[in-house]
């Protein structure tokens, strides 16, 4: 791969020389209206003041609402699969996705190095909480205007816990009058959904927007009935005045959806094979034949849960933002949000790949009869999200100085947040029939049907109540003169964690003597320096260096003392990147070369092992769009050569290996064609082979997934749509357990039809 990367670097150098020569012949003409990457669009994410892509010195992509609709996403994480440089393993259902950016590893669940935002503020302050990730609280509906994704660069200094990047879901605000109501129905799965949105000015200075969805059904994977239910309602009101605006926003989310965890598989010579009767594209092991799962509360009481409830999320949030022009080049902006977040995560995880034998049905229509076949130990991950609420505020003051035809922008800001984390874990183990179609529990020695006992040696009945307070002053200086702009920024994150955590003795009761006290302070200074040179209106070069931090939260609980008596581990990312932006006629390209170095620490709850690794990754990221007539194609390619450069004692054998789940090549391609009233196309997402473990013994095969869409404008106000997710029903493994007994795949084919009326 090293040789390939050298060839890539040479090819890029030659391309730059060619573009430089070609630019001498280009007239300084306005941008083409066929610019598929919208280089002149003002981006507000990862920048102290709005800046166009052509002027910015960061790798940034945007996805518009119509493009998102065509991608037929089934979750927020699936929206991101078409953004070059973003790795989004959206195989966990509508939450619990693993997300990162080019060159930065996925070594724990969630989005440790990427901050997911709604309207410029994080959904959760940490992206990798156990069993509760930001994408669980982001729902895609008609309230979404567009998505901005910044990889690397200034993300380190303009947000906390985001050294890899920022993904910002930006809402509609009623600036354009109109709305729609739509009905969507699954054709090969049970799901019915209603969406609506409407916004309009109500005076010269006031406007509003309201929208949301409600749905009911089973979902794409095999589940026990109506496991999709609930919806979202969002609204905002904006008042404009001379020199600024104020906006109030509201969000109410109460939704439930199935989770998708790994399923039992067999491994031979490092390669995965499926077990008969268990389809990794559809299995969830939800079943009408489950008993209630009885778990321990923090007060040593007991509560019964329906295993089939899956992922339940609730959120009520109020936000206030404003921008004020103070005159003489001074501007102050502020964003505030307070959210109460809660829910429950219930999923079925296989503790082994199963054993063929003679058993007795304990539940279901065949209860008491013999079962001769494979059975596996099913662990119920039953986690109550007691409190994940937060209070966030980002205030900044900007001054623009005009100096001899140049502009100097100076920004000083202060970010503060209070993130609560209240979790109650319970992992009970049951003996289950090895089938993906309404499995039954099998008889054990327990009087509770199928019950084996606490899972993983009674490791995981846990009570967590911690608050994380963060205060982050930051500053940015930007200089723009003619076609050149440079900027430098610095951020000082200071975090205090306080609270407690406990493990129930033998999973039976919480004892005062085993409480772990959490009381520590930790800080880090991040920086970012970059520059952009617009050689012509259609050609620009940029470069940037940065370093940032992602603080640990509950992933280090129970691993080391957290009472301030021992050092607290952090995760850091250093990046160097540079590239070229070029457009000509109907072609737009955005090429970035990158080098990322990551140092991180983890603690794994089920194995109770601490790890510390360092990674080095080099590569190239290409985003391109081309349009001619009614045909358009967008796409991306990310090439990465990554390796493990250091480990904790005992892991030296993995040094020099490729990090787990890091493919050398990941690509996206979306061709579409407008044919009068009809628009149709494909969205192709592919990944090369990767390793499922750091020892590089388990192979995750490469795969290509094709999604298809067809829109037909029946009347000026009525649109019919047909979308197919995973059209060819491919299996695509995104992760595998270290011993190979279980793996998780993307979801299988799902076809839906919708009708939307615009008004």
C-alpha positions, 0 to 999 in steps of 0.5 A, a space after each residue: 500500500 505504501 507504494 500505492 500511496 507514493 503513486 497517489 502523491 505523484 499523481 496529485 502533484 502532476 495534477 496540481 502542475 497541470 491545473 496550475 498551467 491551465 489556470 493561466 489560461 482561465 479568465 476570472 469568470 463567475 462560478 459556473 451554475 453547474 458547479 455540482 459541489 456548490 463551492 460558493 455556498 456559505 458554510 457556517 460549520 467549523 468557522 468563526 464567521 461564514 465562509 464559502 467552500 472556495 475560500 475556506 482552508 478545510 475539507 467541507 461537504 454539504 448535502 442538500 435536502 433533495 439529495 438526502 431524500 434520494 439517498 433513502 436513509 433509514 437513520 441519521 448515520 445513513 445520511 453520512 455514508 455518501 460524504 467522502 472521508 466520513 466512515 459511517 457504520 450504520 449497521 446498528 439500526 437507528 442509533 448506536 452507529 460508529 462514525 469517524 473521518 478519514 485517517 482516524 480509527 474506530 476502536 470503540 463504539 460511537 463517534 469519539 472523534 466527531 461531534 454531531 450537531 443540530 444547528 451548531 450545538 452538540 446533541 451530546 457532548 460526548 460521541 461515544 457514551 456506552 449505549 447512547 450515541 448522538 445519532 440516536 437523537 437525530 431523526 431525518 425528516 422534513 425539518 432538515 434543510 441541509 447537512 454540513 460536514 467538516 473533516 479535520 482542520 478547524 474542528 479541533 478549535 471551534 468545538 469540544 471533543 471534535 478533533 476529527 470533524 464536525 457534522 452539523 444538521 441544519 434546520 429549516 427556519 421558514 425563510 421560504 414560505 411553503 410546506 408539504 405533507 407526505 405518506 410513506 409505506 414500506 413495500 417489503 416490510 411493515 412501516 407506515 410513516 407520515 411527515 409534514 412541514 410548513 414555514 412562512 413569514 408572518 410579518 416583514 420581520 417575523 417568520 416561523 417553521 414547524 414540522 415532524 413525523 410519526 410512524 408505526 410498524 415493525 421495521 426492516 429487521 425481523 421483530 416481534 410486532 410494532 417495534 417502530 412507533 413514535 415520532 418527532 415535532 420541531 418548531 422555531 420562530 425567528 425575529 429579524 431586526 436591523 443588524 441581527 436576529 433572534 430565534 427560539 427553537 423547540 424539539 420534542 422527540 419520543 420514538 422507538 425502533 429496533 436495535 441491530 447487534 451482531 449475530 452468531 457466525 462461524 469463522 474458518 481460516 479468518 473468513 466469515 460464514 453464516 449459520 443456517 437460519 440466521 440471516 445477518 441482514 434481518 435477524 434481531 432476535 426479538 420474538 413474541 416468545 421472550 419473557 420479561 427481563 427483570 433487572 436491578 434498579 439503582 435503589 436495589 429494586 427490580 424492574 421488568 422490561 419488554 426485550 422487544 422494545 429495542 431503542 427508546 429515546 426521548 428528548 425535550 429541548 429549547 434553544 435560543 440563538 441570536 446575532 447582533 451587529 454592534 457597529 464599527 465591525 463588532 458582532 456578537 453571536 450566541 447559541 444556547 440550548 437546554 435538553 432533557 434526554 432519556 431512553 432505554 437500550 434493549 438489544 440481544 447479543 450472542 455470547 457465543 456462536 452456539 452449540 448443536 444439541 438436544 434441548 427442550 423448548 421453554 416458551 412458544 407454541 412448542 413449549 415442553 417439546 424437544 428441540 434438536 438443533 443449535 442453541 446459543 447464549 443470548 445476552 440481553 443488553 438492558 440499559 436504562 438511559 436515566 439522564 443524558 440531559 445537557 445545557 450548552 452555550 456558545 458565545 463569541 465576539 467578532 471584530 472586523 478590521 479593514 486595513 489597506 484593502 485587507 480584512 483582519 477578523 478577530 474572534 474571541 469565544 467562550 463555550 460552556 456545557 453541562 452534560 449529565 450521564 445517568 445509566 443503569 446497566 443490566 446484562 442477563 443471559 438466556 438460552 435461545 433457539 438459533 434462528 432469526 425468525 421468532 426464536 424461542 427460549 430453551 429450558 434451563 435449570 432456572 424457574 424463569 424460562 430460558 434464564 441462565 444468570 448474569 452475563 459475563 461473570 456478573 460484570 455488568 450490572 452498573 449504576 452510573 451518575 456523573 456530570 461533566 462540566 466543560 469550559 472552553 475559551 477560544 480565539 481565532 485570527 483570520 487575515 484576508 487580502 485579495 485571493 489569499 486568506 490565512 487563519 490561526 485558532 487556539 482553544 483551551 478545554 477544561 473539564 471537571 467530572 464529578 459523580 459516582 459509579 458502582 458495580 452490583 455485587 454478583 449482579 444482586 445488589 449495589 453496596 456502599 463499599 464498592 462505590 467508585 468516586 468520580 472527581 477530577 479535572 483535566 484540560 487540553 490546549 488545541 490549535 489549528 493553522 491554515 491558509 487558502 490561495 484562490 489562484 483563479 475564481 475556479 482554482 484554489 489551493 489550501 493547507 492546514 495543520 491542527 491538533 485536538 482532543 477527545 476527552 474520555 467519559 464513561 469508557 474509562 469508568 472502573 478501569 483506573 481511579 477517577 478521584 483525582 489520585 491518578 492521571 486521566 487518559 485523553 485521546 488526541 489527534 494531530 492532522 496535516 492536510 492540504 489539497 486543491 479545489 477546481 471547477 471547470 464547466 460542469 466539473 467540480 473537484 475537491 482533493 485533499 491529502 491527509 496525515 493523521 496521528 491518533 493516541 487513545 485509551 480504552 477500557 472494555 467493560 465485558 473483558 475488563 481490559 484497558 488498552 492504549 494504542 497509537 495510530 498513523 494514517 496517510 491518504 487521499 480524499 477526493 470529492 467530485 461532481 459532474 453535470 452535463 445537460 440533464 445528467 449529473 453524477 457526484 462521488 467520492 474516493 478515500 484511500 487510506 494507509 493506516 497502521 498501529 504504531 504503539 500499544 500498551 504492554 502486551 500488545 506489541 505483536 500488533 504494531 505495524 498492523 492495519 487498525 481494525 475496520 480500516 479499509 484501504 479504499 472507500 468510495 461513493 457514486 451517485 449518478 442521476 438523470 432528469 427526464 421531464 417530470 421524472 428523476 431517477 438514479 442510484 447511490 452506490 457505496 462501497 468499501 474494500 476489505 478490512 481486518 476485523 481485529 488488530 491482530 489482522 486474522 479476521 477478514 471483513 470482506 469488501 462490499 458494494 451496496 446499491 441504493 436506487 430512487 425514482 421520483 415522479 412529479 405527478 402534478 405541480 404539487 404531487 410527487 410520487 417516490 420509490 426508494 430501494 435501500 440495498 437494492 441487491 440485498 448484499 451482506 456487508 459486515 462492518 464488525 466482528 467480535 475478537 474471537 470471531 463468534 459474532 459479526 454485524 452486517 448492514 441491513 438487507 433490502 428495504 423498498 418503500 413508496 411515498 406520496 408527497 403533497 406540497 403547498 
